[in-house]
């Protein structure tokens, strides 16, 4: 179960490597999704779908509007997981 940053970050890293062929060493909390990892808005939609499968929770696209970095994604997942 994904509970906190220590659980979420490695799983997110695994997904980014698997789905988007991002080099694992490029993935840091500060890495910018578009500029550093070449993840565009279409990729982001695919990522949201995958995260929904992973968390079992609906992730509203609005939650991801302000997401710019890997750390932002981790924070958004943390927020969703904290909701009942």
Buried (B, 14 or more C-beta within 10 A) or exposed (E): EBEEBEBBBEBBBEBBBEBBEBEEEBBBBEBBBEEBBEBEEEBBEEBBEBBEEBBEBEBEEEBBEEBEBBBBBBBBBBEBBEEE
